[in-house]
Amino acid sequence: MKKIAELVFIPSPGVGHLTSALEMANLLIRRDERIFITFIIMKVPFDTKTSIHTQSTAEDANSRIRFVELPHEEPSTEQKSRFHIMTTLIETNKTRVRDVAAGIQTNRLAGFVVDVFCSSMIDVADELGIPTYIYFTSSAGFLGLMFHLQFIQDDQNKDIIQFKDSDTELSVPSFANSVPTKVLPSVMLQNQDECSRFLAHARRFRRTKGILVNTFMELESHAVKSLSDSKTPPIYPVGPVLNLKIGDGSHQSDAIMSWLDDQPPLSVVFLCFGSLGSFGKEQVKEIADALERSGYRFLWSLRQPPPKGKVELPKEYENPQEVLPEGFLERMAGMGKVIGWAPQVAVLSHPAVGGFVSHCGWNSTLESVWCGVPMAAWPLYAEQQLNAFEMVRELGLAVEIKMDFRKDPSRDINQEPLTAEEIETGIRKVMTNDQEIRKKVNEMKEKSREAMMEGGSSYISLGRLIEDVIKSMDFHS
């Protein structure tokens, strides 16, 4: 009888995490017919799209993938930050996750694949006597930084919070260059509790059977090699894992692509800041002035910030003119287009796009590499400052607007707006055909595709993971 290996995927709450985990699951089931996958979906109130996305995904999904939605949880009003809400939600769902996993036949339950923030689910897997794998949706460089900071705190008894507002540079094994503490994630610098909770994830990672990283050897060879030591579980670089669906067939998407069709090759700068990226009126005016003064054609995804003190996703402006400088849309009618939501992969794939002003989320970073579009780095929150550092300084695949900029409303971090001059300088740098960067990005584009092909580095790594999962079943069954 054919062996079946059923993996339980536990993504962090939110559409972004679910989408990436689903792409990873699809890679696994396409690769090996022995693999079956159960997704356990946790929902948060500020991301209403998850249920809709899960439903449409379930309809399109392979028959070897099933979805289990856990009951909706209202967070305590005491929890202020998105990180805190998610941490509490994951803890409260442990029993429900165990009940779902316990309902799977023991002889086919191969292990948990959990998102970064769901590492406490390792306790549930241990209770069931099965292994846990981490699906790490950020860079190998960031994974190495987490391990290094945990080492500094646990083994050297140094307080990470001391690096807040410091000019110190750290020697981190996963980076060839020293890392300025100004690019460390906000969660590690805000307060002791949040920092400790975050480093607890790194501690738990060390207890896992392996870590799947959404990267590829050719992009982060130094970081991946630095993680191949006896203190770290096996690392599987399996990326770039991307949702490459081009557009969604909507009228909105068609209008954007039609406008791009009318623009010359490499003439458009695309500005997009992710699902949580938004700016207030003052910063919007500076961006508009920069675009107008630069003289470049542009496509600008403009989102409205949530009300102050509310943990919600940004919305689209009903009327963008209320925040844009007077007459801006009329003056720029032939040169640019202001939009809300953007079909990002479709836009980056279009030959008219020559540069990408980005928040440096890791998915967006990998998409820019996959499509061969140089980035101008303008990070906002999470680990984006570190991603910007890696792309600009470590790898030379992007230009800088401001590498250590921070805007994280959930932690009351809002830096002074960047000036039109700073933004214009970045736009000019990324669009004036810096041949060296453009050449390097195009070379990495080819390598990213080769990595996923049969015989490529990520293809081989995924095969190694599957065999290790099957062998591990023999061991724990």
KETILO-192216 format. One line per field, with one value per residue (C-alpha): residue number from 1; residue in one letter; x, y, z; chain. Coordinates in steps of 0.1 Angstrom, whole numbers, padded with zeros to 4 digits. Layout:
# KETILO-192216
i: (NUM; ...)
aa: (A; ...)
u: (X; ...)
v: (Y; ...)
w: (Z; ...)
ch: (A; ...)
This chain:
# KETILO-192216
i: (1; 2; 3; 4; 5; 6; 7; 8; 9; 10; 11; 12; 13; 14; 15; 16; 17; 18; 19; 20; 21; 22; 23; 24; 25; 26; 27; 28; 29; 30; 31; 32; 33; 34; 35; 36; 37; 38; 39; 40; 41; 42; 43; 44; 45; 46; 47; 48; 49; 50; 51; 52; 53; 54; 55; 56; 57; 58; 59; 60; 61; 62; 63; 64; 65; 66; 67; 68; 69; 70; 71; 72; 73; 74; 75; 76; 77; 78; 79; 80; 81; 82; 83; 84; 85; 86; 87; 88; 89; 90; 91; 92; 93; 94; 95; 96; 97; 98; 99; 100; 101; 102; 103; 104; 105; 106; 107; 108; 109; 110; 111; 112; 113; 114; 115; 116; 117; 118; 119; 120; 121; 122; 123; 124; 125; 126; 127; 128; 129; 130; 131; 132; 133; 134; 135; 136; 137; 138; 139; 140; 141; 142; 143; 144; 145; 146; 147; 148; 149; 150; 151; 152; 153; 154; 155; 156; 157; 158; 159; 160; 161; 162; 163; 164; 165; 166; 167; 168; 169; 170; 171; 172; 173; 174; 175; 176; 177; 178; 179; 180; 181; 182; 183; 184; 185; 186; 187; 188; 189; 190; 191; 192; 193; 194; 195; 196; 197; 198; 199; 200; 201; 202; 203; 204; 205; 206; 207; 208; 209; 210; 211; 212; 213; 214; 215; 216; 217; 218; 219; 220; 221; 222; 223; 224; 225; 226; 227; 228; 229; 230; 231; 232; 233; 234; 235; 236; 237; 238; 239; 240; 241; 242; 243; 244; 245; 246; 247; 248; 249; 250; 251; 252; 253; 254; 255; 256; 257; 258; 259; 260; 261; 262; 263; 264; 265; 266; 267; 268; 269; 270; 271; 272; 273; 274; 275; 276; 277; 278; 279; 280; 281; 282; 283; 284; 285; 286; 287; 288; 289; 290; 291; 292; 293; 294; 295; 296; 297; 298; 299; 300; 301; 302; 303; 304; 305; 306; 307; 308; 309; 310; 311; 312; 313; 314; 315; 316; 317; 318; 319; 320; 321; 322; 323; 324; 325; 326; 327; 328; 329; 330; 331; 332; 333; 334; 335; 336; 337; 338; 339; 340; 341; 342; 343; 344; 345; 346; 347; 348; 349; 350; 351; 352; 353; 354; 355; 356; 357; 358; 359; 360; 361; 362; 363; 364; 365; 366; 367; 368; 369; 370; 371; 372; 373; 374; 375; 376; 377; 378; 379; 380; 381; 382; 383; 384; 385; 386; 387; 388; 389; 390; 391; 392; 393; 394; 395; 396; 397; 398; 399; 400; 401; 402; 403; 404; 405; 406; 407; 408; 409; 410; 411; 412; 413; 414; 415; 416; 417; 418; 419; 420; 421; 422; 423; 424; 425; 426; 427; 428; 429; 430; 431; 432; 433; 434; 435; 436; 437; 438; 439; 440; 441; 442; 443; 444; 445; 446; 447; 448; 449; 450; 451; 452; 453; 454; 455; 456; 457; 458; 459; 460; 461; 462; 463; 464; 465; 466; 467; 468; 469; 470; 471; 472; 473; 474; 475; 476; 477)
aa: (M; K; K; I; A; E; L; V; F; I; P; S; P; G; V; G; H; L; T; S; A; L; E; M; A; N; L; L; I; R; R; D; E; R; I; F; I; T; F; I; I; M; K; V; P; F; D; T; K; T; S; I; H; T; Q; S; T; A; E; D; A; N; S; R; I; R; F; V; E; L; P; H; E; E; P; S; T; E; Q; K; S; R; F; H; I; M; T; T; L; I; E; T; N; K; T; R; V; R; D; V; A; A; G; I; Q; T; N; R; L; A; G; F; V; V; D; V; F; C; S; S; M; I; D; V; A; D; E; L; G; I; P; T; Y; I; Y; F; T; S; S; A; G; F; L; G; L; M; F; H; L; Q; F; I; Q; D; D; Q; N; K; D; I; I; Q; F; K; D; S; D; T; E; L; S; V; P; S; F; A; N; S; V; P; T; K; V; L; P; S; V; M; L; Q; N; Q; D; E; C; S; R; F; L; A; H; A; R; R; F; R; R; T; K; G; I; L; V; N; T; F; M; E; L; E; S; H; A; V; K; S; L; S; D; S; K; T; P; P; I; Y; P; V; G; P; V; L; N; L; K; I; G; D; G; S; H; Q; S; D; A; I; M; S; W; L; D; D; Q; P; P; L; S; V; V; F; L; C; F; G; S; L; G; S; F; G; K; E; Q; V; K; E; I; A; D; A; L; E; R; S; G; Y; R; F; L; W; S; L; R; Q; P; P; P; K; G; K; V; E; L; P; K; E; Y; E; N; P; Q; E; V; L; P; E; G; F; L; E; R; M; A; G; M; G; K; V; I; G; W; A; P; Q; V; A; V; L; S; H; P; A; V; G; G; F; V; S; H; C; G; W; N; S; T; L; E; S; V; W; C; G; V; P; M; A; A; W; P; L; Y; A; E; Q; Q; L; N; A; F; E; M; V; R; E; L; G; L; A; V; E; I; K; M; D; F; R; K; D; P; S; R; D; I; N; Q; E; P; L; T; A; E; E; I; E; T; G; I; R; K; V; M; T; N; D; Q; E; I; R; K; K; V; N; E; M; K; E; K; S; R; E; A; M; M; E; G; G; S; S; Y; I; S; L; G; R; L; I; E; D; V; I; K; S; M; D; F; H; S)
u: (0000; 0013; 0025; 0007; 0024; -0001; 0014; -0006; 0001; -0005; 0000; -0001; -0034; -0038; -0041; -0004; 0008; -0019; -0011; 0026; 0019; -0005; 0021; 0045; 0019; 0012; 0049; 0050; 0019; 0029; 0062; 0052; 0019; 0024; 0019; -0015; -0020; -0044; -0045; -0056; -0068; -0069; -0087; -0082; -0108; -0087; -0082; -0117; -0104; -0091; -0124; -0132; -0097; -0099; -0132; -0121; -0088; -0106; -0126; -0095; -0073; -0060; -0081; -0050; -0053; -0081; -0089; -0102; -0113; -0111; -0138; -0133; -0117; -0122; -0090; -0089; -0091; -0058; -0038; -0026; -0002; -0009; 0020; 0005; -0029; -0015; 0006; -0024; -0046; -0021; -0018; -0056; -0059; -0035; -0062; -0083; -0052; -0044; -0080; -0078; -0044; -0055; -0084; -0059; -0049; -0017; 0000; -0003; 0004; 0039; 0043; 0034; 0047; 0042; 0047; 0073; 0049; 0032; 0063; 0046; 0026; 0057; 0044; 0013; 0034; 0056; 0025; 0014; 0049; 0054; 0081; 0077; 0091; 0092; 0081; 0102; 0087; 0116; 0152; 0179; 0198; 0170; 0168; 0205; 0200; 0173; 0196; 0225; 0204; 0191; 0227; 0237; 0208; 0211; 0248; 0264; 0237; 0233; 0201; 0190; 0170; 0204; 0207; 0177; 0188; 0224; 0250; 0265; 0272; 0270; 0290; 0263; 0274; 0246; 0258; 0292; 0289; 0285; 0248; 0238; 0215; 0194; 0180; 0170; 0132; 0112; 0098; 0133; 0138; 0105; 0102; 0116; 0084; 0080; 0117; 0116; 0086; 0102; 0135; 0115; 0106; 0143; 0148; 0119; 0132; 0162; 0139; 0125; 0132; 0140; 0135; 0121; 0133; 0117; 0149; 0174; 0211; 0222; 0206; 0217; 0246; 0266; 0236; 0225; 0261; 0264; 0233; 0248; 0262; 0255; 0235; 0209; 0183; 0187; 0179; 0160; 0161; 0130; 0122; 0114; 0079; 0056; 0020; 0027; -0010; -0010; -0039; -0073; -0094; -0111; -0120; -0096; -0067; -0075; -0075; -0040; -0025; -0041; -0025; 0009; 0005; 0006; 0039; 0074; 0097; 0113; 0097; 0074; 0084; 0060; 0053; 0037; 0040; 0023; -0009; -0001; 0016; -0001; 0009; -0007; -0015; 0019; 0039; 0016; 0022; 0060; 0057; 0035; 0060; 0089; 0071; 0061; 0096; 0113; 0096; 0092; 0060; 0046; 0020; 0013; -0006; -0020; -0037; -0055; -0041; -0065; -0079; -0054; -0052; -0071; -0055; -0070; -0058; -0054; -0083; -0085; -0093; -0128; -0114; -0076; -0078; -0086; -0050; -0031; -0018; -0043; -0043; -0018; -0040; -0048; -0012; 0000; -0029; -0005; 0023; 0011; -0017; -0028; -0045; -0056; -0049; -0023; -0019; 0018; 0032; 0014; 0027; 0063; 0062; 0052; 0080; 0070; 0081; 0117; 0119; 0100; 0098; 0090; 0086; 0110; 0086; 0103; 0076; 0078; 0116; 0115; 0089; 0111; 0140; 0118; 0107; 0141; 0130; 0155; 0141; 0144; 0142; 0118; 0111; 0083; 0078; 0086; 0120; 0118; 0147; 0170; 0157; 0166; 0201; 0205; 0194; 0212; 0245; 0249; 0238; 0239; 0205; 0187; 0192; 0184; 0157; 0161; 0172; 0164; 0130; 0103; 0065; 0047; 0014; 0008; 0039; 0034; 0065; 0061; 0092; 0092; 0080; 0107; 0112; 0104; 0141; 0150; 0123; 0131; 0168; 0158; 0135; 0162; 0188; 0165; 0153; 0184; 0195; 0222; 0236; 0255; 0224; 0201; 0226; 0229; 0191; 0187; 0213; 0196; 0162; 0176; 0191; 0158; 0140; 0168; 0166; 0130; 0136; 0143; 0180; 0180; 0192; 0157; 0143; 0169; 0164; 0126; 0133; 0156; 0129; 0103; 0126; 0135; 0098; 0091; 0121; 0111; 0077; 0094; 0113; 0084; 0056)
v: (0000; 0035; 0055; 0088; 0117; 0143; 0176; 0201; 0237; 0264; 0298; 0330; 0348; 0370; 0367; 0374; 0345; 0322; 0330; 0322; 0290; 0279; 0283; 0263; 0235; 0235; 0230; 0200; 0182; 0189; 0173; 0141; 0123; 0109; 0143; 0154; 0188; 0201; 0239; 0252; 0287; 0312; 0345; 0380; 0407; 0433; 0410; 0403; 0390; 0358; 0339; 0351; 0341; 0307; 0300; 0309; 0290; 0259; 0258; 0260; 0238; 0204; 0175; 0167; 0200; 0206; 0236; 0238; 0272; 0277; 0297; 0335; 0349; 0385; 0399; 0415; 0453; 0454; 0442; 0471; 0459; 0436; 0414; 0411; 0403; 0375; 0360; 0358; 0344; 0316; 0307; 0305; 0282; 0254; 0231; 0234; 0227; 0196; 0184; 0188; 0171; 0143; 0135; 0126; 0089; 0084; 0064; 0092; 0123; 0134; 0166; 0203; 0231; 0263; 0299; 0320; 0334; 0301; 0285; 0278; 0251; 0230; 0222; 0206; 0186; 0174; 0163; 0143; 0128; 0143; 0167; 0204; 0223; 0261; 0278; 0310; 0336; 0361; 0360; 0336; 0367; 0376; 0341; 0343; 0376; 0361; 0333; 0357; 0381; 0352; 0341; 0376; 0377; 0341; 0334; 0368; 0382; 0414; 0433; 0438; 0469; 0487; 0490; 0513; 0547; 0534; 0538; 0504; 0480; 0442; 0414; 0389; 0356; 0356; 0390; 0396; 0433; 0446; 0453; 0488; 0484; 0511; 0485; 0460; 0452; 0476; 0446; 0440; 0477; 0488; 0472; 0442; 0422; 0423; 0417; 0386; 0372; 0376; 0360; 0331; 0322; 0318; 0297; 0274; 0272; 0253; 0225; 0218; 0191; 0217; 0252; 0259; 0293; 0313; 0322; 0305; 0297; 0319; 0350; 0344; 0320; 0336; 0336; 0300; 0287; 0305; 0286; 0252; 0244; 0219; 0244; 0250; 0225; 0216; 0246; 0241; 0271; 0264; 0297; 0320; 0307; 0333; 0336; 0344; 0347; 0377; 0400; 0390; 0398; 0427; 0459; 0477; 0453; 0456; 0494; 0494; 0470; 0489; 0521; 0504; 0491; 0527; 0535; 0531; 0503; 0509; 0544; 0539; 0540; 0519; 0529; 0503; 0497; 0464; 0454; 0475; 0504; 0538; 0574; 0606; 0637; 0654; 0625; 0620; 0657; 0651; 0619; 0638; 0667; 0643; 0625; 0658; 0672; 0639; 0640; 0603; 0584; 0567; 0542; 0549; 0526; 0551; 0538; 0555; 0549; 0533; 0557; 0565; 0538; 0512; 0480; 0478; 0473; 0505; 0512; 0528; 0565; 0571; 0604; 0606; 0643; 0651; 0642; 0650; 0686; 0708; 0702; 0673; 0647; 0672; 0682; 0646; 0632; 0623; 0611; 0591; 0571; 0570; 0537; 0519; 0482; 0470; 0436; 0437; 0407; 0417; 0453; 0442; 0418; 0446; 0458; 0495; 0493; 0503; 0508; 0499; 0521; 0495; 0489; 0459; 0433; 0400; 0388; 0421; 0419; 0384; 0395; 0424; 0399; 0374; 0402; 0418; 0452; 0472; 0485; 0519; 0509; 0527; 0503; 0509; 0482; 0446; 0434; 0456; 0478; 0448; 0436; 0471; 0468; 0434; 0444; 0478; 0471; 0434; 0423; 0456; 0448; 0480; 0517; 0535; 0561; 0558; 0524; 0531; 0548; 0536; 0539; 0515; 0529; 0497; 0507; 0545; 0549; 0575; 0592; 0627; 0625; 0621; 0652; 0655; 0659; 0626; 0607; 0623; 0614; 0577; 0577; 0592; 0567; 0537; 0550; 0565; 0531; 0524; 0498; 0479; 0474; 0467; 0441; 0424; 0423; 0408; 0381; 0373; 0371; 0343; 0326; 0328; 0309; 0283; 0276; 0264; 0243; 0206; 0202; 0238; 0245; 0250; 0221; 0198; 0213; 0206; 0170; 0166; 0180; 0155; 0126; 0137; 0140; 0105; 0091; 0109; 0092; 0058; 0069; 0083; 0059)
w: (0000; -0010; 0020; 0026; 0044; 0057; 0068; 0089; 0078; 0104; 0088; 0109; 0107; 0076; 0038; 0031; 0053; 0040; 0003; 0007; 0027; 0000; -0027; -0006; -0002; -0040; -0046; -0023; -0037; -0073; -0066; -0047; -0049; -0014; 0002; 0016; 0034; 0059; 0065; 0099; 0095; 0124; 0118; 0132; 0131; 0113; 0082; 0069; 0035; 0050; 0049; 0014; 0002; 0020; 0003; -0032; -0026; -0014; -0046; -0067; -0045; -0054; -0038; -0016; 0002; 0027; 0049; 0085; 0097; 0135; 0152; 0152; 0183; 0195; 0209; 0244; 0241; 0262; 0232; 0213; 0186; 0157; 0169; 0204; 0191; 0168; 0196; 0220; 0193; 0185; 0221; 0226; 0196; 0207; 0220; 0188; 0166; 0187; 0183; 0145; 0142; 0165; 0141; 0113; 0111; 0132; 0105; 0079; 0102; 0091; 0110; 0114; 0090; 0110; 0102; 0120; 0145; 0152; 0167; 0200; 0181; 0184; 0219; 0203; 0178; 0207; 0226; 0195; 0190; 0155; 0142; 0134; 0104; 0103; 0070; 0072; 0049; 0053; 0042; 0054; 0065; 0089; 0102; 0109; 0127; 0149; 0160; 0166; 0187; 0207; 0213; 0224; 0249; 0262; 0260; 0264; 0288; 0268; 0266; 0230; 0239; 0245; 0207; 0205; 0190; 0189; 0162; 0169; 0141; 0147; 0133; 0123; 0108; 0082; 0067; 0051; 0061; 0096; 0104; 0117; 0147; 0131; 0107; 0134; 0134; 0156; 0176; 0190; 0200; 0214; 0248; 0267; 0266; 0229; 0223; 0246; 0229; 0195; 0206; 0221; 0185; 0176; 0207; 0196; 0160; 0173; 0185; 0150; 0125; 0098; 0085; 0050; 0039; 0011; -0006; -0030; -0027; -0055; -0039; -0003; -0005; 0024; 0047; 0039; 0043; 0077; 0089; 0081; 0115; 0143; 0164; 0137; 0123; 0086; 0063; 0031; 0007; -0014; -0030; -0045; -0034; -0052; -0063; -0099; -0109; -0133; -0126; -0115; -0146; -0128; -0146; -0122; -0131; -0168; -0167; -0151; -0176; -0205; -0193; -0190; -0226; -0238; -0220; -0235; -0223; -0188; -0186; -0155; -0119; -0098; -0062; -0039; -0002; 0006; 0023; 0054; 0038; 0039; 0044; 0058; 0039; 0046; 0033; 0003; -0007; -0006; -0028; -0053; -0054; -0060; -0088; -0105; -0102; -0114; -0147; -0148; -0157; -0127; -0114; -0077; -0054; -0028; 0004; 0033; 0068; 0094; 0120; 0148; 0175; 0154; 0143; 0108; 0073; 0051; 0028; -0006; -0009; -0022; -0036; -0038; -0047; -0010; 0000; -0032; -0040; -0058; -0095; -0093; -0111; -0139; -0144; -0144; -0165; -0194; -0172; -0143; -0128; -0091; -0081; -0050; -0050; -0075; -0092; -0082; -0101; -0133; -0130; -0123; -0152; -0176; -0200; -0193; -0157; -0151; -0113; -0081; -0050; -0024; 0013; 0009; 0023; 0015; -0009; -0028; -0028; -0043; -0069; -0080; -0084; -0103; -0127; -0130; -0118; -0096; -0063; -0045; -0009; 0014; 0044; 0069; 0095; 0106; 0092; 0061; 0072; 0074; 0039; 0026; 0040; 0025; -0010; -0010; 0009; 0010; -0025; -0045; -0061; -0050; -0044; -0012; -0005; 0033; 0047; 0083; 0079; 0102; 0101; 0123; 0137; 0158; 0178; 0177; 0155; 0128; 0116; 0102; 0065; 0039; 0018; -0019; -0025; -0008; -0027; -0060; -0056; -0050; -0080; -0103; -0090; -0098; -0131; -0147; -0158; -0132; -0156; -0129; -0107; -0136; -0150; -0116; -0111; -0146; -0138; -0105; -0123; -0145; -0114; -0095; -0123; -0127; -0090; -0093; -0124; -0123; -0112; -0098; -0062; -0047; -0067; -0051; -0017; -0019; -0029; 0001; 0024; 0011; 0016; 0051; 0059; 0047; 0066; 0097; 0095; 0096; 0127; 0147; 0136)
ch: (A; A; A; A; A; A; A; A; A; A; A; A; A; A; A; A; A; A; A; A; A; A; A; A; A; A; A; A; A; A; A; A; A; A; A; A; A; A; A; A; A; A; A; A; A; A; A; A; A; A; A; A; A; A; A; A; A; A; A; A; A; A; A; A; A; A; A; A; A; A; A; A; A; A; A; A; A; A; A; A; A; A; A; A; A; A; A; A; A; A; A; A; A; A; A; A; A; A; A; A; A; A; A; A; A; A; A; A; A; A; A; A; A; A; A; A; A; A; A; A; A; A; A; A; A; A; A; A; A; A; A; A; A; A; A; A; A; A; A; A; A; A; A; A; A; A; A; A; A; A; A; A; A; A; A; A; A; A; A; A; A; A; A; A; A; A; A; A; A; A; A; A; A; A; A; A; A; A; A; A; A; A; A; A; A; A; A; A; A; A; A; A; A; A; A; A; A; A; A; A; A; A; A; A; A; A; A; A; A; A; A; A; A; A; A; A; A; A; A; A; A; A; A; A; A; A; A; A; A; A; A; A; A; A; A; A; A; A; A; A; A; A; A; A; A; A; A; A; A; A; A; A; A; A; A; A; A; A; A; A; A; A; A; A; A; A; A; A; A; A; A; A; A; A; A; A; A; A; A; A; A; A; A; A; A; A; A; A; A; A; A; A; A; A; A; A; A; A; A; A; A; A; A; A; A; A; A; A; A; A; A; A; A; A; A; A; A; A; A; A; A; A; A; A; A; A; A; A; A; A; A; A; A; A; A; A; A; A; A; A; A; A; A; A; A; A; A; A; A; A; A; A; A; A; A; A; A; A; A; A; A; A; A; A; A; A; A; A; A; A; A; A; A; A; A; A; A; A; A; A; A; A; A; A; A; A; A; A; A; A; A; A; A; A; A; A; A; A; A; A; A; A; A; A; A; A; A; A; A; A; A; A; A; A; A; A; A; A; A; A; A; A; A; A; A; A; A; A; A; A; A; A; A; A; A; A; A; A; A; A; A; A; A; A; A; A; A; A; A; A; A; A; A; A; A; A; A; A; A; A; A; A; A; A; A; A; A; A; A; A; A; A; A; A; A; A; A)
